[in-house]
Amino acid sequence: MFKFLRDVKRKRLAAKPFPRAWEPHVKEHLGRWFSKLDSEAQERVRMHLKVFVWEKYFIGAAGLDVTDEMRVVIAGQAARLSYNLGLDAYDRLTEVIIYPSDYKHPGKPHTVVFGEAHFWGTMVLSWNAVKRGLCSPYDGRDTTLHEFAHVLDVADGVFDGTPRLHKPAHYRRWSRVFSYHYEQLLKDPENGIVREYGAQNAAEFFAVLTEVFFEQPGRLKKEAPQLFGEMERFFQGQRKSSR
Ligand SMILES: [Zn+2]
């Protein structure tokens, strides 16, 4: 869609009130982190959440009927990552396909999939995996956050573990700090700051690191303060300067 038309439409959506019927879903499923934010941040989460729900297509797979609860919970986890970024953070994403539970790809009967994010704008999630992530909020693992981190990563056109940073001047330190920690993980994947899966490539490293940043920030800050600092600057950097 042309950027101009999208912006006009988005402005209209942003002006619509947050549906009251969604509040119980926010409270029940997202309350653990949402309730810790100040009221101004909560408003921004609501803004990102509602625009996400109204802009993206949610499609049920394997007979699943998509409910408002699913839309609100998934969009809420997306908003958790994006509320300090612009509303355009997920512009590359057009649809979210939801399976009732973990699924398999044709021809790969032994590989169970929890979720995936594709370059062409589709994300696939298992509703079970989404709920599992929310039930264990401090274990450093969350499929939904992981997949949305991939979408933020690819916002600049490439899956390379570096999302669109706020300023050109930020890339140098980001790349130095990330390269260092990624190499450390390659040397000793079982005792890294993130789980071994992150050693596959830089994109997976950023995605699993995002899970840790949101679920175990204290540990990350203590064990890898520079890495924590880069993540904080990205995810919270625009807190005051823009909406
Ligand atoms: Zn991944």
Residues whose N, C-alpha, C, O or C-beta is under 5 A from the ligand:
A	BS01	ZN	E204 A207
